[in-house]
């Protein structure tokens, strides 16, 4: 009886050992299978490069589409009007008045007015009006006059007589004169910078 009991115990221990071994095998197999799945879900270098290339292509197409759509909308440049009012004659004293925002000199001599551009004819710098210490006689265009001021360009040293005629420096021609009119509705002086006039132009009011 005792031997049967011993044999039964040994058999049970053997079965338990087999069962534990089978469980360990199952656990190992489970880890292997799950480990391969995780590895498969990780991005490879090829898939990363594929995604990167796809993204770059999309960006390039989006840029082309934006450029095409932008070209359908024209650019508009807003320029300041070239014909404008500068005030009534009584607002101008004898001599020259510089209108900085227009880069323009408006001169008054008694009842006559004229307008000279302040843009140097060399490269477009703004010339400065320099008052002379004492008047001097100048002969230009076969006429002689007494001037009290001159125009000097601070950029490259061009110099102009008081009537705008260039006489020194790289300026290739005299300063521009612009047409002046008197507005019928309010009596203001109108400068038309689209219409150049000769140096002899004068508006009498």
JOSUL-V445428 format. One record per residue. N is the residue number from 0. RES is the residue in three letters. SS is DSSP state (H for helix, E for strand, C for the rest). Layout:
N|RES|SS ; N|RES|SS
//
This chain:
0|UNK|C ; 1|UNK|H ; 2|UNK|H ; 3|UNK|H ; 4|UNK|H ; 5|UNK|H ; 6|UNK|H ; 7|UNK|H ; 8|UNK|H ; 9|UNK|H ; 10|UNK|H ; 11|UNK|H ; 12|UNK|H ; 13|UNK|H ; 14|UNK|H ; 15|UNK|H ; 16|UNK|H ; 17|UNK|H ; 18|UNK|H ; 19|UNK|H ; 20|UNK|H ; 21|UNK|H ; 22|UNK|H ; 23|UNK|H ; 24|UNK|H ; 25|UNK|H ; 26|UNK|H ; 27|UNK|H ; 28|UNK|H ; 29|UNK|H ; 30|UNK|H ; 31|UNK|H ; 32|UNK|H ; 33|UNK|H ; 34|UNK|H ; 35|UNK|H ; 36|UNK|H ; 37|UNK|H ; 38|UNK|H ; 39|UNK|H ; 40|UNK|H ; 41|UNK|C ; 42|UNK|C ; 43|UNK|C ; 44|UNK|H ; 45|UNK|H ; 46|UNK|H ; 47|UNK|H ; 48|UNK|H ; 49|UNK|H ; 50|UNK|H ; 51|UNK|H ; 52|UNK|H ; 53|UNK|H ; 54|UNK|H ; 55|UNK|H ; 56|UNK|H ; 57|UNK|H ; 58|UNK|H ; 59|UNK|H ; 60|UNK|H ; 61|UNK|H ; 62|UNK|H ; 63|UNK|H ; 64|UNK|H ; 65|UNK|H ; 66|UNK|H ; 67|UNK|H ; 68|UNK|H ; 69|UNK|H ; 70|UNK|H ; 71|UNK|C ; 72|UNK|C ; 73|UNK|C ; 74|UNK|C ; 75|UNK|C ; 76|UNK|C ; 77|UNK|C ; 78|UNK|C ; 79|UNK|C ; 80|UNK|C ; 81|UNK|C ; 82|UNK|E ; 83|UNK|E ; 84|UNK|E ; 85|UNK|E ; 86|UNK|E ; 87|UNK|E ; 88|UNK|H ; 89|UNK|H ; 90|UNK|H ; 91|UNK|C ; 92|UNK|C ; 93|UNK|C ; 94|UNK|E ; 95|UNK|E ; 96|UNK|E ; 97|UNK|E ; 98|UNK|E ; 99|UNK|H ; 100|UNK|H ; 101|UNK|H ; 102|UNK|C ; 103|UNK|E ; 104|UNK|E ; 105|UNK|E ; 106|UNK|E ; 107|UNK|E ; 108|UNK|E ; 109|UNK|C ; 110|UNK|C ; 111|UNK|E ; 112|UNK|E ; 113|UNK|E ; 114|UNK|E ; 115|UNK|E ; 116|UNK|E ; 117|UNK|C ; 118|UNK|E ; 119|UNK|C ; 120|UNK|C ; 121|UNK|C ; 122|UNK|C ; 123|UNK|C ; 124|UNK|C ; 125|UNK|E ; 126|UNK|E ; 127|UNK|E ; 128|UNK|E ; 129|UNK|E ; 130|UNK|E ; 131|UNK|E ; 132|UNK|E ; 133|UNK|E ; 134|UNK|E ; 135|UNK|E ; 136|UNK|E ; 137|UNK|E ; 138|UNK|E ; 139|UNK|E ; 140|UNK|C ; 141|UNK|C ; 142|UNK|E ; 143|UNK|E ; 144|UNK|E ; 145|UNK|E ; 146|UNK|E ; 147|UNK|E ; 148|UNK|E ; 149|UNK|E ; 150|UNK|E ; 151|UNK|E ; 152|UNK|E ; 153|UNK|C ; 154|UNK|C ; 155|UNK|C ; 156|UNK|C ; 157|UNK|C ; 158|UNK|E ; 159|UNK|E ; 160|UNK|C ; 161|UNK|C ; 162|UNK|C ; 163|UNK|C ; 164|UNK|C ; 165|UNK|E ; 166|UNK|E ; 167|UNK|E ; 168|UNK|C ; 169|UNK|C ; 170|UNK|C ; 171|UNK|C ; 172|UNK|C ; 173|UNK|C ; 174|UNK|C ; 175|UNK|C ; 176|UNK|E ; 177|UNK|E ; 178|UNK|E ; 179|UNK|E ; 180|UNK|E ; 181|UNK|E ; 182|UNK|C ; 183|UNK|C ; 184|UNK|C ; 185|UNK|C ; 186|UNK|C ; 187|UNK|E ; 188|UNK|E ; 189|UNK|E ; 190|UNK|E ; 191|UNK|E ; 192|UNK|E ; 193|UNK|E ; 194|UNK|E ; 195|UNK|E ; 196|UNK|E ; 197|UNK|C ; 198|UNK|C ; 199|UNK|C ; 200|UNK|C ; 201|UNK|C ; 202|UNK|E ; 203|UNK|E ; 204|UNK|C
//
